């Protein structure tokens, strides 16, 4: 039986890898470089587009729990990420080029995975199909999915942060520190640009007055008409600034936990720069996704102390993310309710985030393997982070479905007795949720 995996991003690569580990052959389709997107910069598999952060790897956080489960389930992405790590405070951050190169090499050298560089314009009719085409699904395939599922395409708007050349940062004006000194490696992992009150006010006014980029897709004119469905966890800085004069100081420019060695105090506001590569030759402006014209970005961001002469290797951009209304269409194993041999994974299924895409991709691969071997796939335990993420996709409110990151709220609550016992200790509650998840995954793996 042919197994098709559509999309060479994180979800598609994890799905193909899971199938290969089960001893099954599959065809992995990636349309780049034959057809590119408005956000990708290379033709490598699993290219990280928006950021180089895989979020917190601090013990007993929801993001850490999800990554721990992926490691135990044999995730290729987690293995490659460890080799591509760069300092990132308490987050698992990677050199994006090293990461994509490692993922591409592993997939292309796996004899059970056939990589085809071509655009898939409709869901194949034969065999088992995993649709992991991502948020930048081509218009033709998106139309094919809508026709096959009987639903209209949904989307929201997401953005990309700028990257600056490290050699053009004024090191006399910035200081190295991790927030509250927290770092997985014990180092000062971020460069911090401090702003006083006057500098901050002038910067906010410049952001609000900056000219926006033109819409390149007809539907994107909604951006300029104020009719935009932004992803709330990744708002462009202009949108944050429009919500109030101090909102940036409580968002991406918050100074808390960052002590400037020149003053011994927290600055009024701060911009954090996160290392992009293992060579430390470029830095990402953390949380500075935006929709300003490129010349405007250069002018406005050079107002930030330390970046007066900055040269930008990449400017911020906004792109449209496509996803289906999964609760209407999918079951708990991410399969189409009306066509169980079609499985969805990654951001097109309505999860948001790199690790969440890896998780649903890996699960899609495991479920497809079960079907290929004549067995009925079973969801992972609801108590696990991976199981809860898939449960959300299949059971959220279909009328108000929004993409979701992993969070403790997605997992089932602790029993009443345990909640009462740990009522005043949030960290202890989270630790208990993680222990419960570990036990549930132990039982699942023993049964498998």
Beta strands, then each sheet from edge to edge (+ up, - down):
strand 1: 3-6
strand 2: 26-29
strand 3: 53-56
strand 4: 85-86
strand 5: 91-94
strand 6: 113-116
strand 7: 128-131
strand 8: 154-160
strand 9: 163-165
strand 10: 174-177
strand 11: 190-195
strand 12: 259-260
strand 13: 265-266
strand 14: 269-275
strand 15: 282-285
strand 16: 312-314
strand 17: 317-323
strand 18: 342-344
sheet 1: 6+ 2+ 1+ 7+ 18+
sheet 2: 3+ 5- 4+
sheet 3: 8+ 17-
sheet 4: 10+ 11- 14+ 15- 9+ 16-
sheet 5: 12+ 13-
end
